[in-house]
């Protein structure tokens, strides 16, 4: 089985839940076929066991303890070995099928959520998205885990029908006809069960969404004194979920009861008819044992069939819910059918039409704004984080709108490192190497540029040491420098750094500014900052006011000019000039951020 997660989970059809299940079956046809074969061998071998026992009894009664009886004992031993071996493979394939299907759909939902962003929660409740991963994807996996045993049960039923009808037509017909009748009665309960399961699934999704909303807005609720009202709403929805669960359980209990009762009645009927046939000499004692064993055995294929029916019902409901999530489309995806445009050549100019910012190829540019949020919005647009926003404020690379380009390819060409430093748990070297291609020399080089050697000393094992969740063992300044090293290691064509030195002291900031400008010289780089220590090393500085570029020039040029725009520029970058005594780990000051968020 391929290692999970899959490199490419594919694109499932969104037309109907059944098509989605068939699509997934084809994608994992190898392990699915293995499951079907192993399940068939296991069940057919078990179906032959009563036949071998019956022949053994008859030969033993006729010839005593001799060669004939020994032969059947050996046949039973071989058959038992086949059951054990095939059963092991059957279980292995069943688990692999479950894992492959479940986690493939979980992966699809995760990809969709990450690509669509907040748009997905505008179209669907948060609970629906969460349940698609936590519940629905697992129910889809159940269908594939059950497929091998179900097919094996069908083949076992056919085998038993042939054997029984050749030995006694009347008893064979009782069993062959009786089981479909039992299955038909059970099928009558499927539709109401499916309806109630759907209602419970809807209620559960609303409950999850309500819980997520309440938790995310808990601070606001405390401020307005609304905790009790919202907790009451959650409790009310919880009771609705409980009531729907009871309705499901009512039908399910009848279903489970009939699943035991009806096959039991059929076994009793076969035993009564078989006993009369044996007394009348129509069948041998061994055949009577065979018929009784078959009547009992066939309740198992019936249970497998009813379980498959239930799981398929749940799987179709779940697939429909997953398709609803996957059907949510971003602004870019809504343009499906438009002919793909040619990718701009390397070294193309990046232009933000809303602000007038133009990043010429190969230049290191500083973006200064009295409002850090305003500058951050520009950086977000450059990274194509929100296609809906870019619909009104287009960004072009080489004259082509970013929304018209392949997003995966664009992510490798343009990298935006935001001000909020989020680190992940794991090996430090692996945390730094987001693209999975850096050598140890590359890692150490990036650490040097980001002036993060102290991080190697603080993490036991250095690059091979374990970084805890969110890098909580590091100081704010250390986390920021690790994030900077990680961004540099991506080595993109265009790099956007948002306030990369806001949490470090002035001396460290000066070293970082010089080194970053040095390694990025000749490659397009935008640094969003108001720190004079950083701006002194860039090729050009751009001033952003009220969302528009108002002036540009070198840092030294703007400090020396007397026009109004230059005066406003000095007002932003000069707030903290001369404060060079900031201690490592101190919160960022105005001279490095121009009002850090």
C-alpha positions in Angstrom: 0.0 0.0 0.0 1.2 3.5 -0.8 2.4 5.6 2.1 -0.1 8.0 3.4 -0.7 10.8 2.8 -0.8 10.3 -0.9 1.3 12.6 -3.1 -1.9 13.3 -5.1 -5.3 12.3 -3.7 -6.9 13.0 -7.1 -10.1 14.9 -8.0 -13.3 13.0 -7.1 -16.5 13.5 -9.1 -19.1 15.7 -7.4 -22.1 14.5 -9.4 -23.4 11.8 -7.0 -22.1 10.0 -3.8 -22.2 6.6 -5.6 -19.9 7.9 -8.3 -17.5 9.2 -5.7 -17.3 5.7 -4.1 -16.8 4.0 -7.5 -14.0 6.6 -8.2 -12.3 5.8 -5.0 -12.7 2.0 -5.6 -10.9 2.4 -8.9 -8.0 4.4 -7.4 -7.4 1.6 -4.8 -8.3 -1.2 -7.1 -5.1 -3.2 -6.3 -5.7 -3.6 -2.6 -9.4 -3.8 -3.1 -8.9 -6.8 -5.5 -6.6 -8.4 -2.9 -9.4 -8.0 -0.3 -12.0 -9.5 -2.6 -9.8 -12.5 -3.4 -8.8 -13.1 0.2 -12.3 -12.7 1.4 -13.7 -15.1 -1.2 -11.1 -17.8 -0.4 -11.8 -17.5 3.3 -15.6 -17.6 3.1 -15.8 -20.4 0.4 -13.3 -22.5 2.5 -15.6 -22.0 5.5 -18.6 -22.9 3.4 -17.0 -26.2 2.4 -16.3 -27.2 6.0 -19.8 -28.6 6.7 -19.7 -30.6 3.5 -16.4 -32.2 4.5 -17.7 -32.9 8.0 -20.8 -34.6 6.6 -18.8 -36.8 4.3 -16.5 -37.7 7.1 -19.4 -38.7 9.3 -21.0 -40.9 6.6 -17.7 -42.6 5.7 -17.0 -43.2 9.4 -20.4 -44.7 10.1 -20.0 -46.9 7.0 -16.4 -48.0 7.1 -15.4 -47.3 10.7 -12.1 -45.7 11.7 -10.1 -46.3 8.5 -8.5 -44.7 5.6 -11.6 -43.0 4.4 -12.2 -41.2 7.7 -8.5 -40.3 7.8 -8.6 -38.8 4.3 -11.5 -36.5 5.4 -9.6 -35.5 8.5 -6.6 -34.5 6.4 -8.8 -32.6 4.0 -10.3 -30.7 7.0 -6.8 -29.9 8.3 -5.7 -28.5 4.9 -9.0 -26.5 4.6 -8.4 -25.1 8.1 -4.9 -24.0 7.2 -6.3 -22.2 4.1 -8.9 -20.5 6.3 -6.3 -19.3 8.7 -3.8 -18.0 6.1 -6.5 -16.4 3.8 -8.1 -14.9 6.9 -4.9 -13.2 7.9 -4.5 -11.7 4.4 -8.2 -10.8 4.3 -7.9 -8.8 7.6 -4.7 -7.1 6.4 -6.3 -6.0 3.1 -9.5 -4.9 4.9 -7.5 -2.5 7.2 -5.5 -1.2 4.2 -8.7 -0.5 2.3 -10.2 1.3 5.3 -7.1 3.4 5.8 -6.7 4.3 2.1 -10.3 5.4 1.6 -10.7 7.2 4.9 -7.5 9.2 4.8 -7.7 9.9 1.1 -11.0 11.7 1.6 -9.7 13.3 4.8 -6.7 14.6 2.7 -9.1 15.9 0.1 -11.0 17.9 2.6 -7.8 19.2 4.2 -6.5 20.3 0.8 -9.8 22.0 0.0 -9.9 23.8 3.3 -6.4 25.1 2.9 -6.9 26.2 -0.7 -10.3 27.8 -0.2 -9.5 29.5 3.1 -12.3 31.3 4.9 -14.6 31.1 1.9 -15.4 27.5 2.9 -16.9 28.6 6.2 -18.9 31.3 4.4 -20.6 28.5 2.4 -20.8 25.8 5.0 -20.9 25.7 8.8 -17.6 24.9 10.5 -19.2 21.8 12.0 -19.8 20.4 8.5 -16.1 20.8 7.6 -14.9 19.2 10.9 -17.4 16.3 10.6 -16.3 15.6 7.1 -12.9 14.7 8.4 -13.7 13.4 11.9 -16.7 11.3 10.9 -17.7 11.2 7.2 -14.4 10.1 5.8 -14.2 7.2 8.3 -17.7 6.1 7.3 -16.6 6.0 3.6 -13.6 3.8 4.7 -16.0 1.3 6.3 -17.6 0.6 3.0 -14.2 -0.5 1.5 -13.2 -2.4 4.6 -16.4 -4.5 4.4 -16.3 -5.1 0.6 -14.0 -8.2 0.7 -16.0 -10.0 3.3 -19.3 -9.1 1.6 -18.2 -10.5 -1.8 -16.9 -13.6 0.0 -20.2 -14.0 1.7 -22.1 -13.9 -1.6 -19.8 -16.5 -3.1 -20.2 -18.7 0.0 -23.9 -18.4 -0.3 -23.8 -19.6 -4.0 -21.5 -22.5 -3.0 -23.8 -23.6 -0.3 -26.9 -23.3 -2.6 -25.3 -25.6 -5.2 -24.2 -28.2 -2.6 -27.6 -28.3 -0.8 -29.7 -28.5 -4.0 -27.6 -31.4 -5.3 -28.1 -33.3 -2.0 -31.7 -32.5 -1.3 -33.7 -30.2 -3.6 -36.4 -29.5 -1.0 -34.1 -28.6 1.8 -31.9 -26.7 -0.6 -34.8 -24.6 -1.8 -35.9 -23.9 1.7 -32.4 -22.4 2.5 -31.8 -20.8 -0.9 -35.2 -19.1 -1.0 -35.5 -18.5 2.7 -32.4 -16.3 3.0 -33.4 -13.9 0.3 -36.8 -13.5 2.0 -35.1 -12.8 5.3 -32.8 -10.2 3.5 -35.9 -8.6 1.8 -37.6 -8.1 5.2 -34.4 -6.6 6.6 -34.2 -4.3 3.5 -37.6 -2.8 4.4 -36.0 -1.1 7.4 -33.1 0.4 5.5 -34.9 3.5 4.1 -36.3 4.7 7.5 -32.9 3.9 9.1 -31.1 6.0 6.4 -33.6 8.8 6.9 -33.0 8.9 10.6 -29.3 8.6 10.2 -29.3 11.6 7.9 -31.3 13.7 10.4 -28.9 12.7 13.2 -25.9 13.6 11.0 -27.4 17.0 10.2 -28.1 17.7 13.9 -24.5 16.6 14.9 -23.1 19.0 12.3 -25.1 21.9 13.7 -24.0 21.0 17.2 -20.3 21.0 16.2 -20.7 24.3 14.4 -22.4 25.8 17.4 -19.7 24.6 19.7 -17.0 26.0 17.5 -18.7 29.4 17.3 -19.2 29.5 21.0 -15.5 28.6 21.8 -14.1 31.1 19.2 -16.3 33.9 20.6 -16.0 33.1 24.3 -14.1 36.3 25.0 -16.9 38.3 23.4 -19.6 36.3 25.2 -17.9 37.0 28.6 -17.8 40.7 27.8 -21.5 40.9 27.1 -22.6 38.4 29.7 -24.0 35.9 27.2 -22.3 32.7 28.3 -25.4 31.2 29.8 -27.6 32.0 26.8 -25.2 30.4 24.4 -24.5 27.4 26.6 -28.2 26.9 26.8 -28.4 26.9 23.0 -25.7 24.3 23.0 -27.5 22.2 25.5 -30.7 22.4 23.5 -29.0 21.3 20.3 -27.3 18.5 22.3 -30.7 17.3 23.3 -31.8 17.4 19.7 -28.9 15.2 18.8 -29.8 12.8 21.6 -33.4 12.6 20.4 -32.3 11.9 16.8 -29.9 9.3 18.2 -32.7 7.6 20.1 -34.8 7.5 16.8 -31.9 5.9 15.0 -31.4 3.4 17.8 -35.1 2.4 17.8 -34.9 1.3 14.1 -31.4 -0.1 14.6 -32.5 -2.3 17.6 -35.4 -3.7 15.5 -33.0 -4.3 12.7 -30.5 -6.1 14.9 -33.2 -8.1 16.6 -34.6 -9.4 13.3 -31.0 -10.1 12.2 -30.9 -12.7 14.9 -34.5 -13.9 15.0 -35.2 -14.5 11.3 -32.1 -16.6 10.6 -32.8 -18.5 13.8 -36.3 -19.4 12.7 -34.9 -20.6 9.3 -32.3 -22.8 11.1 -35.1 -24.3 13.2 -37.2 -25.0 10.1 -34.3 -26.7 8.3 -33.5 -28.8 11.3 -37.1 -29.9 11.6 -37.4 -30.8 7.9 -34.0 -32.4 7.9 -34.8 -34.6 10.9 -37.9 -35.9 9.1 -36.0 -36.5 5.9 -33.3 -38.4 7.8 -35.8 -40.6 9.6 -37.5 -41.3 6.2 -34.1 -42.3 4.8 -34.1 -39.5 2.2 -30.8 -38.1 3.5 -27.9 -39.6 5.4 -27.0 -38.7 9.0 -23.9 -36.9 7.6 -26.1 -34.9 5.2 -28.4 -33.9 8.1 -25.4 -32.5 10.0 -24.3 -30.7 6.8 -27.7 -29.2 6.3 -28.0 -28.0 9.9 -24.5 -26.6 9.8 -25.3 -24.8 6.5 -28.5 -23.3 7.9 -26.5 -22.0 10.8 -23.5 -20.9 8.7 -25.6 -19.0 6.2 -26.7 -16.6 8.9 -23.2 -15.2 8.7 -23.3 -14.2 5.0 -26.7 -12.7 5.8 -25.2 -10.7 8.6 -22.4 -9.6 6.3 -25.0 -8.5 3.7 -27.0 -6.5 6.2 -23.8 -4.9 7.6 -22.7 -4.0 4.1 -26.1 -2.5 3.4 -25.9 -0.4 6.6 -22.3 0.7 5.9 -23.1 1.5 2.3 -26.1 3.6 3.4 -23.9 5.5 5.9 -21.1 5.7 3.3 -23.4 7.3 0.7 -24.6 9.8 3.2 -21.0 10.6 4.2 -19.9 10.9 0.6 -22.6 13.4 -0.1 -21.4 15.5 2.9 -17.8 15.3 1.8 -18.8 16.3 -1.7 -20.6 19.3 -0.3 -17.3 20.4 1.2 -15.3 19.6 -1.9 -17.8 21.5 -4.0 -17.0 24.8 -2.3 -15.2 26.9 -4.8 -12.8 29.8 -4.5 -12.9 32.7 -6.9 -10.1 31.1 -8.9 -11.7 27.7 -9.0 -14.9 29.4 -10.3 -13.1 30.1 -13.4 -12.8 26.5 -14.5 -13.0 26.0 -18.2 -11.0 29.1 -18.9 -7.9 28.2 -21.0 -4.8 28.1 -18.8 -2.4 31.0 -19.4 1.3 30.7 -20.0 3.4 31.0 -16.9 5.4 34.3 -16.8 9.1 33.8 -17.3 11.5 34.0 -14.3 12.4 37.5 -13.4 9.0 39.0 -14.2 7.8 42.2 -12.6 5.3 41.9 -9.7 2.7 44.7 -9.6 0.0 45.4 -7.1 -2.5 47.5 -9.0 -4.4 48.6 -5.9 -1.5 50.3 -4.3 0.7 51.0 -7.2 3.6 48.9 -5.8 5.9 47.6 -8.5 8.7 45.1 -7.6 11.3 45.2 -10.3 13.2 42.0 -10.8 16.3 41.5 -8.7 15.8 44.4 -6.3 15.5 44.4 -2.5 12.8 46.8 -1.6 11.5 48.1 1.7 7.8 48.9 2.2 7.1 51.5 4.9 3.7 52.5 6.2 2.5 54.3 9.3 -0.3 51.6 9.4 1.3 48.1 9.7 -2.0 46.5 8.9 -2.2 48.4 5.6 1.3 47.2 4.6 0.4 43.6 5.7 -2.6 43.7 3.4 -0.4 44.5 0.5 1.9 41.6 1.4 -1.1 39.3 1.6 -2.3 40.2 -1.8 1.2 39.6 -3.2 1.0 36.0 -1.8 -2.4 35.3 -3.3 -3.9 34.3 0.1 -7.4 35.5 -0.7 -8.7 35.1 -4.3 -12.0 36.9 -3.4 -10.1 40.0 -2.3 -7.9 39.9 -5.4 -10.9 39.9 -7.6 -11.2 43.7 -6.9 -7.6 44.4 -6.3 -5.6 42.4 -8.9 -1.9 41.6 -8.6 0.0 40.8 -11.8 3.2 38.8 -12.4 4.7 39.6 -15.7 1.3 41.1 -16.8 -0.7 38.0 -15.8 -3.1 38.1 -12.9 -2.1 35.8 -10.0 -5.5 34.2 -9.9 -5.0 32.9 -13.5 -1.8 31.1 -12.6 -1.4 27.6 -11.1 -1.5 28.1 -7.3 1.0 25.3 -6.5 3.6 26.7 -9.0 2.9 30.2 -7.7 3.6 29.1 -4.1 7.1 28.1 -5.1 7.7 31.4 -7.0 6.4 33.8 -4.4 6.8 33.2 -0.7 5.3 35.4 2.0 6.6 35.2 5.5 4.1 36.9 7.8 4.7 38.8 11.0 3.1 36.1 13.1 5.8 33.4 13.6 4.2 29.9 13.7 6.6 27.0 14.3 5.7 23.3 14.2 6.8 20.5 16.5 9.5 18.1 15.3 13.2 18.0 14.4 14.6 21.5 14.2 16.4 20.8 10.9 13.2 19.4 9.4 11.2 22.4 10.7 13.6 24.7 8.9 13.6 22.8 5.6 10.0 23.4 4.5 10.7 22.2 1.0 12.6 19.1 2.0 15.6 19.7 -0.2 18.2 21.6 2.0 21.6 20.1 2.9 23.2 20.6 6.3 25.3 23.3 4.8 22.2 25.1 3.5 20.6 24.9 7.0 23.6 26.3 8.8 24.0 29.0 6.2 20.4 30.1 6.7 20.8 30.0 10.5 23.9 32.3 10.2 22.0 34.8 8.0 19.1 34.9 10.5 21.6 35.2 13.4 20.0 32.2 15.0 23.1 30.3 16.2 21.9 30.6 19.8 18.9 28.5 18.8 21.2 25.6 18.0 22.7 25.9 21.4 19.4 26.1 23.2 17.9 23.0 21.5 19.5 19.8 22.7 21.0 18.2 19.6 21.0 21.3 17.5 19.6 20.7 14.0 18.7 17.1 15.0 17.1 18.2 18.3 13.4 18.1 19.0 11.4 21.3 18.8 8.3 21.3 21.0 4.8 22.4 19.8 4.9 26.0 18.5 8.5 26.3 19.5 7.4 27.2 23.0 10.9 26.5 24.4 12.3 29.4 22.4 12.0 33.1 23.1 10.0 35.4 20.9 13.1 36.7 19.2 14.4 33.1 18.6 11.1 32.0 17.1 11.2 35.0 14.8 14.7 34.2 13.6 13.9 30.5 13.1 10.9 31.6 10.9 13.2 33.9 9.0 15.7 31.1 8.3 12.9 28.9 7.2 11.7 31.5 4.7 15.2 32.1 3.3 15.6 28.3 2.8 12.7 28.2 0.5 14.9 30.2 -1.9 12.0 31.6 -4.0 12.1 33.9 -7.0 10.2 36.5 -5.0 10.4 36.7 -1.2 8.1 38.9 1.0 9.2 39.4 4.6 6.7 41.1 6.9 8.4 42.7 9.9 11.1 40.0 10.1 13.1 41.7 12.9 10.5 43.2 15.2 11.3 41.0 18.2 15.2 41.4 18.2 17.5 44.0 19.7 19.1 46.7 17.5 22.5 45.1 17.2 21.0 41.7 16.1 18.7 43.6 13.7 21.6 45.4 12.0 23.4 42.1 11.5 20.4 40.4 10.1 19.5 43.3 7.8 23.0 43.3 6.2 23.1 39.5 5.8 19.6 39.2 4.4 20.2 42.0 1.9 23.5 40.3 0.9 22.0 36.8 0.2 18.9 38.2 -1.5 20.8 40.7 -3.7 19.9 40.2 -7.3 16.6 38.4 -6.4 13.3 40.2 -5.9 12.7 40.8 -2.2 10.2 43.0 -0.4 10.7 43.7 3.3 7.8 45.3 5.1 9.3 47.3 8.0 9.8 50.8 9.3 13.2 50.1 10.9 16.0 52.4 9.7 18.5 49.6 10.5 16.9 47.4 7.8 15.9 50.2 5.4 19.5 51.3 5.3 20.5 48.1 3.5 17.7 47.8 0.8 18.0 49.0 -2.8 14.9 51.1 -2.6 12.3 52.3 -0.1 8.6 52.8 -0.9 6.2 54.8 1.3 2.6 53.6 1.5 -0.1 56.0 2.7 -3.8 55.3 2.7 -3.2 52.2 0.7 -1.3 54.0 -2.1 2.4 54.4 -2.9 3.2 58.1 -2.6 7.0 58.2 -2.9 10.1 56.1 -3.3 13.9 56.4 -3.2 16.8 55.2 -1.2 16.6 55.5 2.6 19.4 58.0 2.6 17.8 60.0 -0.2 14.4 60.2 1.6 16.1 61.3 4.8 17.8 64.2 3.0 14.9 65.4 0.9 12.7 68.3 2.0 9.4 67.5 0.1 6.2 66.7 2.1 6.3 63.0 1.3 9.9 62.7 2.6 8.9 64.6 5.7 6.1 62.1 6.4 8.5 59.3 5.7 10.9 60.6 8.3 8.0 60.9 10.8 7.4 57.1 10.4 10.9 55.8 10.5 12.3 58.3 12.9 10.1 57.5 15.8 12.7 55.3 17.5 15.9 56.4 15.8 18.7 56.5 18.3 17.3 53.8 20.6 20.0 51.2 20.3 20.0 49.7 23.8 17.1 47.2 23.4 17.8 44.0 25.1 17.5 40.6 23.4 14.0 39.2 23.8 12.4 42.6 24.6 9.1 43.3 22.9 9.5 45.1 19.6 9.6 48.9 19.7 8.3 51.4 17.3 11.5 52.1 15.5 11.5 48.6 14.1 7.8 48.3 13.3 6.3 51.7 12.8 3.6 50.5 15.2 3.8 46.8 15.4 0.5 44.9 15.7 
